[in-house]
Amino acid sequence: MDRGDRPGCRPAVPSADCRVIRMKILYVVRDMSFIEPLGVMFLSAIGKQQGHESALLILNEEDAMTRIKRERPDMICMSVMSVDADVFERLCRRIKDRFPDLFLCVGGPHVTFECDAVRRWAVDAVVQGEGDLAFRDLLRAVDAGRSVEDIPNVHTRARRNPMRRLIEPLDQLPHPDRELVYFPGGHLRDLNVKSFMTSRGCAYRCTYCFNSKYNEMYSKNGRPVRRFSVDYMIEEIARVRTDYGCDFVRLGDDVFAYRVDDWLLEFAEKYRRRIGLPFYCLIRPNLLKPDLVRVLKEAGCHSISMSIEAGSRRLRREVLLRDMTDEVIFDAVRHVHEAGIHIYANAMLGLPHTTIEDDIETVAFTARCKVAYPSFTVFTPFKGTTLGEKCFRDGLIDGDYPEHTTDRSILNCFTEREKDAQMNLVHLGIWACKFPFLQNAIFRRLIYMKPNPVFFFLWYLMKNYVSARYIWPIRAGIGKKLRLAVRALRFELAGRLNLRSLLGLDPPKKRVRPPRVIADQRPDHLRPSPLFQEEMLPA
Ligand code: SF4
């Protein structure tokens, strides 16, 4: 049966006598910022390899039910982050209510650690962990009318299956499907900055990050850190530049390079010779030694993202398992600045049981680094991560997983007034870093005011200015820049910010300062294992 004569959506577990030659798969993302959703684009490429059609639904831009009715997909796929979990859970229930026969498949970090979503969210399959090959097998099974019950990494309501090995070599994957997001008229197609991933995985085990749990989950199933070959990457970047235009490359790997090794030297040489575009990448401060910075600079590195995360070494070491001295961070900043590379530095405020003084220390520490783009968010306890699970265990989160944003804490160890101060610091911290003479006013007075749209717009203006000027230089005419600015604003307002708090609508609560419980010794829940695991790197 082809799509043309198919009466409706195909059954969740198709029988052999309703074999579909070609399926239409609708991929759902919550919103579309300026960074391509590469995970979904890999899945779409795998689907297309097998002859299936792809379509993209951006939840914040159109009504899901109307689009599904119009598109008549055979399957809907979603990759879910914890911050969006509540939105996707509601969506899955609505879809199943309206289209009970539609095959619903979810993957991504949140459901990897919440496989039970297959029942609670009423979906047909959850893909756990690295999902590309599991998704390929799932498509083959659905397409052939076979059961999907025994596919490794795929969990159904009836059955949980074991994990398969991590994909190696990565080159067996097709290049991500750019057509999915570079559709005509779409803002990403014309953007001069395009995103790529040269690797997967991370060898570190920061407590707030999925990677530490991924590494535990895959401890007997392959090396977590794997790289695409240099030729695979150069071919992809060159093709994207030819097909869509690109004059700045964003390398979105968790950690782009650990040291100067053969892969990096080959990449630097071929990238400089055959691509020759400025690029951005992410690297931990402790790795940014002079020899590595020199190779990056010679290859064309324009900007680097490095995470500071906390101003206090005690918090970095004991709570986050990022044991870097202040000197290591300052040295990294110095090496990068001496090479003429701009820095985007992130830090988290509102770590469990900390005080606003700790947050001020974090902003002041970041200010001392004098980076081009200092960025602050409030800690989000992701399910499945060591620190996130500790927050759940300790009862710091009310309810299951409340809707939340990156500028207001959901931890109940903070009073509403403390959350207001954290939120103001998220918005004003960038100003405290760029103009240190404002620190007194910001730290002593402004952050204790009610959060308000003025602070938000100050943050919005400054962050967009420094990111577009120094980190990912946007080249466009004034009209297009304005359109992008409006889109960026819509993106922030469409779920990333807590509008109720911003408009002062949250009910005032009694201020009760929680006791400080962070001990000087490493907490029990953090396993005394090495923070960095050499054996996880590629050979
Ligand atoms: S270094 Fe970055 S990607 Fe790696 S575990 Fe830490 S936070 Fe995660």
Boltz pocket constraint, residues with backbone or C-beta under 6 A from the ligand:
constraints:
  - pocket:
      binder: B
      contacts: [[A, 202], [A, 203], [A, 204], [A, 205], [A, 206], [A, 209], [A, 210], [A, 211], [A, 212], [A, 254], [A, 255], [A, 284]]
      max_distance: 6.0
